[in-house]
């Protein structure tokens, strides 16, 4: 049965006025995972999560606080939370009796030195240093290094520091909570505090229909695959040689979004292999990765390795595929270099029409930015100017394609509190929704796009969308944009946006000027990029401006010079 998102309004979301709001949010997470992913958990794991709800309120709150902290080892004397309204030692005893805690854990030296201060360590470890021929007053880091070779095995706190040492407990189920966190967030990058310590009710979230088919994980093995890839990435982050991590990388998966994560892992492995001098491994990792950045890195590395013919063959094949502007630019440079070395004919680069520019000499304002100065200078009642930068075109796209953006595809939504789909910047975001996007573009072709945009604007007001910044998209701005920007221009803009959402969501001109009274539809608006003295165009801005020029979309660059006492500087 389909499960509707319980938000909007947000019943069950925690109130920050409640000092235990973090516990309410944790219970939301656990209930969601038990309800939607229960078949991916073992009977033992389900029993353990069910037992969470049988604990007393102080014990549940303390356990949540421990899960939210870093690591799984805690000094019991440091667990002080006044909002529990009960002694912490009672909650600890309850958690211990219920099997959540190990009260006599084994600690390695690194763990011991992380939990205790130098003043607490020195009385017990000083004699050990003397026995090793080291002075007892060593700094903490040198003390640890001196003892490590003599005491490589973990011991209990009592064995390390004596029977009177402050007790330490270990949370026994952190791996289970990590698994739950993964199934809820869809990643392990986000910590518990990203969710548990926020007020969920401060935003309106788009209701998404969750069905078994829309789940990101269909099988427990897919969760295990993600965890294995996460471990590989952690090893790379810790500096483990790429040659040692490579054999541990899991094989490919039929799950599209897990394949995307594997592609990113292979990209990072290739980068580290190259830095570590393992060029052959780097080439293999880049070639195995489907990440859009991997191909350019592979080609550049093959160039440095003098494998020009191999690079040429790959580059010429890749050139025939749809590319973003940045990819096409990088590939063109590589092909030009390779052609010179191999005696091949370099590809003909398209001749870009010149970018239109104007220069304004304005009095320097005492306050405000150069963009607002130009807006004020150009504004006329019959030709209003708005400072929109990246918000207007993105907003129009988000309103037109709202239902497509929030389609409940596997790997897109993991819980009811997403601002947008989790796969928004993945390589397969568009291809998985291609038919639906084409239907949206069909609305531009038949003229019904205006009704769709206005309908979503009114129905979704205030609801989060990764493309729509509500305070900027006013009714006046929206009405002028729909009146003045031809649907053909919108389609060209939107199609380029979809070529590389991560890259193309930025770089739009600062201002837009409308001419609602113009009779020529091609001259009813103009986008204006503003550059103050000493400022220059960025690469992604140049690519947009070249696109505008090539497509006949009205846009220009306005270079501003400040006047001093009425004289142009």
Secondary structure as the mmCIF struct_conf table of DSSP 4:
data_model
#
loop_
_struct_conf.conf_type_id
_struct_conf.id
_struct_conf.beg_label_comp_id
_struct_conf.beg_label_asym_id
_struct_conf.beg_label_seq_id
_struct_conf.end_label_comp_id
_struct_conf.end_label_asym_id
_struct_conf.end_label_seq_id
STRN STRN1 UNK A 3 UNK A 4
TURN_TY1_P TURN_TY1_P1 UNK A 7 UNK A 12
HELX_LH_PP_P HELX_LH_PP_P1 UNK A 13 UNK A 15
TURN_TY1_P TURN_TY1_P2 UNK A 16 UNK A 17
BEND BEND1 UNK A 18 UNK A 18
TURN_TY1_P TURN_TY1_P3 UNK A 19 UNK A 20
HELX_RH_AL_P HELX_RH_AL_P1 UNK A 21 UNK A 37
HELX_RH_3T_P HELX_RH_3T_P1 UNK A 38 UNK A 40
BEND BEND2 UNK A 41 UNK A 41
HELX_RH_AL_P HELX_RH_AL_P2 UNK A 43 UNK A 52
TURN_TY1_P TURN_TY1_P4 UNK A 53 UNK A 54
BEND BEND3 UNK A 55 UNK A 55
HELX_RH_AL_P HELX_RH_AL_P3 UNK A 57 UNK A 68
BEND BEND4 UNK A 69 UNK A 72
STRN STRN2 UNK A 73 UNK A 75
HELX_RH_3T_P HELX_RH_3T_P2 UNK A 76 UNK A 78
HELX_RH_3T_P HELX_RH_3T_P3 UNK A 82 UNK A 84
BEND BEND5 UNK A 86 UNK A 86
HELX_RH_AL_P HELX_RH_AL_P4 UNK A 88 UNK A 97
TURN_TY1_P TURN_TY1_P5 UNK A 98 UNK A 99
STRN STRN3 UNK A 101 UNK A 102
TURN_TY1_P TURN_TY1_P6 UNK A 103 UNK A 104
STRN STRN4 UNK A 106 UNK A 107
HELX_RH_AL_P HELX_RH_AL_P5 UNK A 109 UNK A 115
BEND BEND6 UNK A 116 UNK A 116
HELX_RH_AL_P HELX_RH_AL_P6 UNK A 118 UNK A 131
TURN_TY1_P TURN_TY1_P7 UNK A 132 UNK A 133
TURN_TY1_P TURN_TY1_P8 UNK A 136 UNK A 137
HELX_RH_AL_P HELX_RH_AL_P7 UNK A 140 UNK A 148
TURN_TY1_P TURN_TY1_P9 UNK A 149 UNK A 150
BEND BEND7 UNK A 153 UNK A 153
STRN STRN5 UNK A 155 UNK A 156
HELX_RH_AL_P HELX_RH_AL_P8 UNK A 157 UNK A 161
TURN_TY1_P TURN_TY1_P10 UNK A 163 UNK A 164
BEND BEND8 UNK A 165 UNK A 165
HELX_LH_PP_P HELX_LH_PP_P2 UNK A 166 UNK A 167
STRN STRN6 UNK A 168 UNK A 171
TURN_TY1_P TURN_TY1_P11 UNK A 172 UNK A 173
HELX_RH_AL_P HELX_RH_AL_P9 UNK A 174 UNK A 185
BEND BEND9 UNK A 186 UNK A 190
HELX_RH_AL_P HELX_RH_AL_P10 UNK A 192 UNK A 196
TURN_TY1_P TURN_TY1_P12 UNK A 197 UNK A 197
BEND BEND10 UNK A 198 UNK A 198
HELX_RH_3T_P HELX_RH_3T_P4 UNK A 200 UNK A 202
BEND BEND11 UNK A 203 UNK A 203
STRN STRN7 UNK A 204 UNK A 204
STRN STRN8 UNK A 209 UNK A 210
HELX_RH_3T_P HELX_RH_3T_P5 UNK A 212 UNK A 214
BEND BEND12 UNK A 216 UNK A 216
BEND BEND13 UNK A 218 UNK A 219
HELX_RH_AL_P HELX_RH_AL_P11 UNK A 220 UNK A 237
TURN_TY1_P TURN_TY1_P13 UNK A 238 UNK A 239
HELX_RH_AL_P HELX_RH_AL_P12 UNK A 242 UNK A 246
TURN_TY1_P TURN_TY1_P14 UNK A 247 UNK A 248
BEND BEND14 UNK A 249 UNK A 249
BEND BEND15 UNK A 254 UNK A 254
HELX_RH_AL_P HELX_RH_AL_P13 UNK A 256 UNK A 275
TURN_TY1_P TURN_TY1_P15 UNK A 276 UNK A 277
HELX_RH_AL_P HELX_RH_AL_P14 UNK A 279 UNK A 288
TURN_TY1_P TURN_TY1_P16 UNK A 292 UNK A 293
HELX_RH_AL_P HELX_RH_AL_P15 UNK A 294 UNK A 304
TURN_TY1_P TURN_TY1_P17 UNK A 305 UNK A 306
HELX_RH_AL_P HELX_RH_AL_P16 UNK A 308 UNK A 318
TURN_TY1_P TURN_TY1_P18 UNK A 319 UNK A 320
BEND BEND16 UNK A 321 UNK A 321
HELX_RH_AL_P HELX_RH_AL_P17 UNK A 325 UNK A 342
TURN_TY1_P TURN_TY1_P19 UNK A 343 UNK A 343
HELX_LH_PP_P HELX_LH_PP_P3 UNK A 344 UNK A 356
STRN STRN9 UNK A 357 UNK A 363
HELX_LH_PP_P HELX_LH_PP_P4 UNK A 364 UNK A 365
BEND BEND17 UNK A 366 UNK A 368
HELX_RH_AL_P HELX_RH_AL_P18 UNK A 370 UNK A 378
STRN STRN10 UNK A 380 UNK A 380
TURN_TY1_P TURN_TY1_P20 UNK A 381 UNK A 382
STRN STRN11 UNK A 383 UNK A 383
STRN STRN12 UNK A 385 UNK A 387
TURN_TY1_P TURN_TY1_P21 UNK A 389 UNK A 390
HELX_RH_AL_P HELX_RH_AL_P19 UNK A 391 UNK A 400
TURN_TY1_P TURN_TY1_P22 UNK A 401 UNK A 401
HELX_RH_AL_P HELX_RH_AL_P20 UNK A 402 UNK A 405
TURN_TY1_P TURN_TY1_P23 UNK A 406 UNK A 406
TURN_TY1_P TURN_TY1_P24 UNK A 410 UNK A 412
BEND BEND18 UNK A 414 UNK A 415
TURN_TY1_P TURN_TY1_P25 UNK A 416 UNK A 417
BEND BEND19 UNK A 419 UNK A 420
TURN_TY1_P TURN_TY1_P26 UNK A 422 UNK A 425
BEND BEND20 UNK A 426 UNK A 426
TURN_TY1_P TURN_TY1_P27 UNK A 427 UNK A 430
HELX_RH_3T_P HELX_RH_3T_P6 UNK A 431 UNK A 433
HELX_RH_AL_P HELX_RH_AL_P21 UNK A 434 UNK A 446
TURN_TY1_P TURN_TY1_P28 UNK A 447 UNK A 448
HELX_RH_AL_P HELX_RH_AL_P22 UNK A 449 UNK A 459
BEND BEND21 UNK A 460 UNK A 460
TURN_TY1_P TURN_TY1_P29 UNK A 461 UNK A 462
STRN STRN13 UNK A 463 UNK A 463
TURN_TY1_P TURN_TY1_P30 UNK A 466 UNK A 467
TURN_TY1_P TURN_TY1_P31 UNK A 470 UNK A 472
HELX_RH_AL_P HELX_RH_AL_P23 UNK A 475 UNK A 484
BEND BEND22 UNK A 485 UNK A 485
HELX_RH_AL_P HELX_RH_AL_P24 UNK A 487 UNK A 499
HELX_RH_AL_P HELX_RH_AL_P25 UNK A 501 UNK A 504
TURN_TY1_P TURN_TY1_P32 UNK A 505 UNK A 505
BEND BEND23 UNK A 506 UNK A 506
BEND BEND24 UNK A 510 UNK A 510
STRN STRN14 UNK A 511 UNK A 514
TURN_TY1_P TURN_TY1_P33 UNK A 516 UNK A 517
BEND BEND25 UNK A 519 UNK A 519
HELX_RH_3T_P HELX_RH_3T_P7 UNK A 521 UNK A 523
BEND BEND26 UNK A 524 UNK A 524
STRN STRN15 UNK A 525 UNK A 531
TURN_TY1_P TURN_TY1_P34 UNK A 533 UNK A 534
HELX_RH_AL_P HELX_RH_AL_P26 UNK A 539 UNK A 551
TURN_TY1_P TURN_TY1_P35 UNK A 552 UNK A 552
STRN STRN16 UNK A 555 UNK A 564
TURN_TY1_P TURN_TY1_P36 UNK A 565 UNK A 566
STRN STRN17 UNK A 567 UNK A 568
#
